[in-house]
Amino acid sequence: MSSLGAWEQQALESIRDGLAGSDPELVTLLTTFTRLSADEAMPPRATLRARSRRAIQRSRLSRDRAYHRLRSRYAMVAWVVVTVVMIGAALTLSHGSSQSACSASVFGPACASAAPQPGMPFAG
């Protein structure tokens, strides 16, 4: 039968004292369980293999690379979508007659002065 270390015993006593004040019925059940299981051997302790610092860094680096790859793919898709929308908007806006498109824009007065006047030859 293996015994508990000093800090483990102290932690269990602290838990017991905390439970005694909060839930007396639970303390009664735990006391009964302790009495019934007192003659049984403690189960063997499971040992966990600690991951090395290098393995943790590799997994973080791999996760960060995957995140940046995904982020750059989204950025590329967003760039393509914005470019296509801008080209479509430019084609749509330039499809109307030059006079109506010019008068509807902010540069209407400048467009009107640059447009050829009726009866004047086109200098181009």
Secondary structure, DSSP 8 states (H G I E B T S, - for coil): -----HHHHHHHHHHHHHHHHH-HHHHHHHHHHHHHHTTS------------HHHHHHHHHHHHHHHHHHHHHHHHHHHHHHHHHHHHHHHHHHTS-HHHHHHHSTTHHHHHHHS--TTS----
